[in-house]
Amino acid sequence: MQSSLMKIDLVVWTVVLACAALFILCDGLSAHWGKTGSGRSLAVVMLLSPVSYFAFAFINTRLNLAVTGALVNTIVVAGAVLVGAIVFKEEVSTAQYLGIALALVALTLLNVD
């Protein structure tokens, strides 16, 4: 049963997370292509990008654009920082980790009636 405080159902949350994951994957593959020239990375981005936008459009049938954009983009920003740190071994500052924590707070607040 859905909590009265939560305004987004499980299906929409699943698609939000899948959509954000697709965008993060595309961002990471784009960075890989930019750094290495890998045509395979670019090809995967070209195949996955439309799927990402179809997922975004589906979410937008359930939520307004302001909430959809804020949810997906906040997860993408936090995810991109983590991918940079984990995959590309980029240095992440304490302030950036704090930003990720604040992004999680923002996601929670965006999901409360």
Rosetta blueprint (number, residue, H / E / L):
1 M L
2 Q L
3 S L
4 S L
5 L L
6 M E
7 K L
8 I L
9 D L
10 L H
11 V H
12 V H
13 W H
14 T H
15 V H
16 V H
17 L H
18 A H
19 C H
20 A H
21 A H
22 L H
23 F H
24 I H
25 L H
26 C H
27 D H
28 G H
29 L H
30 S H
31 A H
32 H H
33 W H
34 G H
35 K H
36 T H
37 G L
38 S L
39 G H
40 R H
41 S H
42 L H
43 A H
44 V H
45 V H
46 M H
47 L H
48 L H
49 S H
50 P H
51 V H
52 S H
53 Y H
54 F H
55 A H
56 F H
57 A H
58 F H
59 I H
60 N H
61 T H
62 R H
63 L L
64 N L
65 L H
66 A H
67 V H
68 T H
69 G H
70 A H
71 L H
72 V H
73 N H
74 T H
75 I H
76 V H
77 V H
78 A H
79 G H
80 A H
81 V H
82 L H
83 V H
84 G H
85 A H
86 I H
87 V L
88 F L
89 K L
90 E L
91 E L
92 V L
93 S L
94 T H
95 A H
96 Q H
97 Y H
98 L H
99 G H
100 I H
101 A H
102 L H
103 A H
104 L H
105 V H
106 A H
107 L H
108 T H
109 L H
110 L H
111 N L
112 V E
113 D L
